[in-house]
Amino acid sequence: MAKHNVENPHLTCNIFEAWVSVGDKALTQYAPKRRELDDDFEASCWIASDSDQPFSIFYQKKAIDNIDYQIDINLDGINVLCRLKTHKSRSRNAVMCISTVRTSSEEVRNFTFGSIDTTDEDASIAHNGHDVGEIVVSVKKVKIDRETKQRNTKSYDWRSIKVDERSSKGLTHQIRLGNTIASKAGEASSSYIATPYGGGETLRFRYRPLAFLQANGISPRPSLPAAAEPEYIEIPDSPEPPSELADDEGSQTADMDAREKALLAELERLQKERAVLAELEQIRLAKRAAALAKDKRPNKRAKTEVKSEVKAEL
């Protein structure tokens, strides 16, 4: 039986952790893995996706240090967040969340899982599907060169990715935008010019329908209902036979009388049946004799007609 490694609710890498939530509940993370290469860390897991299901992405820095970090979030390879977390910020260890993307200065739209959009167009137009099916949180150490103030005018022209159908094997969902929500952009915010250095962290969530995860042994199948316990039926004891011998003899005599009457009636019926059969046989014999006598009479007319008919042919 396959052993399913399940981690819930947060995916931890090095000093950052992240999770994907639907409603107020973090999605269960299946088959989590973690690896370290030099100064780079990577953690990955599988989560179950459901069509038309809005979701949110959370992340948090767990350690306290004097390092500034840049956080990038990519959905199906599309960057939807680039944020700086400075060590001087009062929210440096706060839980951060993103669930929408700005589409205009007045509106945002939430993230949802949706059906994949495939195409058989030329490979130069279609997406190869390499990044589709992944939510990636990337963390880099950076050195801040300059800080400026600018208006929040950035918006995303989100376009649904069309995946080359030859590369879409195993892909059922992709990320789409859901309902439009009225949200006016703030007038200004801080902007930084920063230079990455050193190692980083990558937290990768691979999403697929639950049925896919179960079929491939990534998540456990639903447990079957317990077999019903056998039902025992109490059978009453057989009644005891009569204790008096006289009752037995009387019962046996009555049974024999009834049997005798039945046999006599059957005998009478058989005798009548034999008489009927004998009479029927006599009638059949008489009819057969009459038929034979009729066939022996000469038929002159028939012979004359045959003879004249032969002459006519000559």
C-alpha positions in Angstrom: 0.0 0.0 0.0 1.4 3.4 -1.0 2.4 5.7 1.8 1.1 9.2 1.3 3.2 12.0 2.7 0.8 14.8 3.7 1.8 18.2 5.1 -0.7 20.6 6.4 -1.2 23.5 6.3 2.0 25.4 5.4 4.9 24.7 3.0 8.2 25.7 4.7 11.4 26.3 2.7 14.1 28.0 4.8 13.0 31.1 6.6 9.8 31.6 4.5 6.7 29.6 4.4 3.6 29.8 2.1 0.2 28.2 1.5 -2.7 28.4 -0.8 -6.2 28.8 0.7 -9.8 28.4 -0.5 -12.1 30.4 1.7 -10.5 30.4 5.2 -8.9 26.9 4.9 -5.4 26.1 3.7 -5.4 23.4 1.0 -3.9 20.1 2.0 -0.3 19.7 0.7 0.5 16.3 -0.7 4.0 14.8 -1.3 6.0 17.8 0.0 9.7 17.8 -0.9 12.6 20.0 0.1 16.0 20.3 -1.3 19.1 22.5 -0.8 21.7 23.4 -3.4 24.5 25.6 -2.1 22.7 28.7 -0.8 19.5 28.0 -2.7 16.5 26.3 -1.1 13.4 24.8 -2.9 10.3 23.3 -1.4 7.4 21.8 -3.5 4.1 20.0 -3.1 0.9 19.1 -4.8 -2.5 20.7 -4.1 -6.0 19.8 -5.3 -7.7 22.3 -7.6 -11.4 22.6 -8.4 -13.0 24.4 -11.4 -14.3 28.0 -10.8 -12.8 27.9 -7.3 -11.3 31.3 -6.1 -8.1 31.0 -4.1 -5.6 33.1 -2.2 -1.9 32.9 -1.7 -0.3 33.6 1.7 3.4 33.9 2.6 5.3 34.8 5.8 8.8 35.4 6.9 9.5 33.4 10.0 13.0 34.6 11.0 14.2 38.0 12.1 17.3 39.2 10.4 18.8 42.4 8.9 18.3 41.3 5.3 16.0 42.8 2.7 14.0 40.4 0.4 12.2 40.7 -2.9 9.1 38.5 -3.2 7.8 37.5 -6.6 4.7 35.4 -7.2 4.1 33.7 -10.6 0.9 32.0 -11.7 1.3 29.7 -14.7 4.5 31.6 -15.4 2.8 35.1 -15.3 4.2 37.5 -12.6 1.4 39.0 -10.6 3.4 40.3 -7.6 6.8 41.9 -7.0 7.1 43.2 -3.5 10.0 44.2 -1.3 10.2 43.2 2.3 12.7 45.3 4.1 14.2 44.4 7.5 13.1 47.8 8.9 9.5 47.4 8.0 7.1 46.9 10.9 5.3 44.2 8.8 8.5 42.3 8.0 7.2 39.2 9.8 3.5 39.7 9.1 1.4 37.2 7.1 0.9 38.7 3.6 -1.8 37.7 1.2 -2.7 38.1 -2.5 -5.9 37.0 -4.0 -6.6 39.6 -6.8 -4.8 41.3 -9.6 -5.5 44.9 -10.7 -7.0 45.2 -14.1 -7.6 49.0 -14.0 -7.3 51.9 -11.6 -10.9 51.2 -10.5 -11.1 47.4 -10.5 -9.5 44.2 -9.5 -10.3 40.5 -10.3 -9.8 37.5 -8.1 -7.8 34.4 -9.0 -9.7 31.2 -9.8 -8.9 27.7 -11.1 -10.5 27.1 -14.5 -10.5 24.6 -17.4 -7.4 24.6 -19.5 -7.5 26.3 -22.9 -5.7 24.3 -25.6 -4.9 25.1 -29.3 -3.4 23.3 -32.3 -1.9 26.5 -33.6 1.8 26.9 -34.5 4.1 26.3 -31.6 5.5 29.8 -31.8 2.0 31.1 -30.9 0.9 28.4 -28.4 2.3 28.1 -24.9 4.3 25.0 -24.3 2.6 24.4 -21.0 5.9 24.2 -19.1 4.8 26.6 -16.3 1.0 26.0 -16.5 -0.2 24.2 -13.4 2.2 25.9 -11.0 2.0 28.6 -8.4 5.5 29.8 -7.5 6.6 32.1 -4.7 10.2 33.2 -5.2 12.3 34.9 -2.6 15.6 36.7 -3.3 18.0 38.6 -1.1 18.5 42.1 -2.4 20.4 45.3 -1.7 18.3 48.4 -2.0 19.9 51.1 -4.1 17.2 53.7 -4.2 13.7 54.4 -3.0 11.2 56.6 -4.8 7.5 57.4 -4.5 5.2 56.8 -7.5 1.5 56.5 -8.3 -0.2 53.2 -8.3 -1.1 53.1 -12.0 0.1 49.6 -12.9 -2.5 47.2 -14.2 -2.3 43.8 -15.8 -3.7 43.0 -19.3 -4.4 39.4 -18.3 -4.7 37.1 -21.3 -5.7 33.5 -21.1 -2.8 31.2 -22.0 -3.5 28.9 -24.9 -1.5 25.7 -24.3 -0.3 23.6 -27.2 -2.5 20.5 -27.1 0.5 18.2 -27.7 2.1 19.5 -24.5 -1.1 19.5 -22.3 -0.8 15.9 -21.2 -1.9 15.6 -17.6 -3.1 19.3 -17.5 -6.7 19.9 -16.8 -6.8 23.3 -15.1 -5.1 26.6 -15.5 -5.5 29.9 -13.6 -8.1 32.4 -14.8 -9.5 35.6 -13.5 -12.8 35.6 -11.7 -15.4 38.3 -10.8 -14.6 42.0 -11.1 -14.4 43.8 -7.8 -14.5 47.6 -7.5 -11.3 48.8 -5.8 -9.8 52.2 -6.4 -6.0 52.2 -6.5 -4.1 54.2 -3.9 -2.5 57.5 -4.9 1.1 56.6 -4.3 3.4 54.0 -2.8 7.1 53.4 -2.3 9.2 52.0 -5.2 12.6 50.5 -4.9 15.6 49.9 -7.1 17.2 46.8 -5.8 20.0 44.4 -6.8 19.7 40.7 -6.0 22.6 38.9 -4.4 23.3 35.5 -2.7 20.9 32.6 -2.6 17.2 32.5 -2.5 14.1 30.4 -1.8 11.5 28.9 -4.1 8.2 27.6 -2.9 6.3 25.7 -5.6 2.7 24.5 -5.6 1.7 22.1 -8.4 -2.1 22.1 -8.7 -4.2 19.3 -10.3 -7.8 18.0 -9.8 -8.1 15.7 -6.8 -9.1 12.7 -9.1 -5.7 13.1 -10.9 -3.8 13.2 -7.7 -5.6 10.0 -6.5 -5.2 8.2 -9.8 -1.4 8.8 -9.7 -1.0 7.8 -6.1 -0.1 11.4 -4.9 -3.1 11.7 -2.5 -4.9 8.9 -0.8 -8.1 7.5 -2.3 -11.3 8.0 -0.2 -11.7 5.2 2.3 -14.4 2.6 1.5 -17.3 2.3 4.0 -16.8 -0.4 6.6 -18.5 -3.7 5.7 -21.8 -4.2 7.5 -21.7 -6.7 10.3 -23.6 -10.0 9.7 -27.1 -10.0 11.1 -28.0 -12.9 13.4 -31.6 -14.2 13.3 -32.8 -16.2 16.3 -34.6 -19.4 15.1 -37.1 -20.7 17.7 -36.9 -24.4 18.7 -39.1 -26.9 16.9 -42.2 -27.8 18.8 -42.1 -31.1 20.7 -44.1 -34.1 19.2 -47.3 -35.1 20.9 -46.5 -37.3 23.9 -49.6 -39.6 23.6 -49.3 -42.7 21.3 -53.1 -42.7 20.7 -52.9 -39.4 18.9 -50.2 -40.7 16.6 -52.3 -43.8 15.6 -55.4 -41.7 15.0 -53.5 -39.3 12.8 -51.9 -42.2 10.8 -55.3 -43.8 10.2 -56.8 -40.6 8.9 -53.9 -40.1 6.5 -54.3 -43.7 5.1 -58.1 -43.2 4.6 -57.5 -40.0 2.6 -54.8 -41.7 0.5 -57.1 -44.6 -0.3 -59.9 -42.3 -1.5 -57.5 -40.4 -3.7 -56.2 -43.6 -5.3 -59.7 -44.9 -6.0 -60.6 -41.7 -7.7 -57.5 -41.8 -9.8 -58.3 -45.4 -10.8 -61.8 -44.5 -11.9 -60.5 -41.7 -14.0 -58.0 -43.9 -15.7 -60.7 -46.5 -16.6 -62.8 -43.9 -18.2 -59.9 -42.6 -20.1 -59.1 -46.1 -21.5 -62.7 -46.5 -22.6 -62.6 -43.2 -24.5 -59.3 -44.1 -26.1 -60.7 -47.5 -27.3 -63.8 -45.8 -28.8 -61.6 -43.2 -30.5 -59.4 -46.0 -32.0 -62.5 -47.8 -33.5 -63.6 -44.6 -35.2 -60.2 -44.0 -36.7 -60.0 -47.6 -38.1 -63.5 -47.3 -39.7 -62.5 -44.1 -41.4 -59.3 -45.6 -42.7 -61.2 -48.6 -44.2 -63.6 -46.4 -46.0 -60.8 -44.3 -47.5 -59.1 -47.4 -48.9 -62.3 -48.8 -50.5 -62.9 -45.5 -52.3 -59.4 -45.4 -53.8 -59.9 -48.9 -55.4 -62.8 -47.8 -57.6 -61.9 -47.4 -61.5 -61.7 -43.9 -62.8 -62.5 -44.1 -66.5 -62.8 -40.4 -67.0 -59.4 -39.7 -65.7 -57.8 -42.3 -68.0 -59.6 -40.9 -71.1 -58.5 -37.4 -70.3 -54.9 -38.4 -70.0 -55.0 -40.4 -73.3 -56.5 -37.5 -75.3 -54.1 -35.1 -73.8 -51.2 -37.2 -75.0 -52.5 -37.4 -78.5 -52.9 -33.7 -78.6 -49.2 -33.3 -77.9 -48.3 -35.8 -80.8 
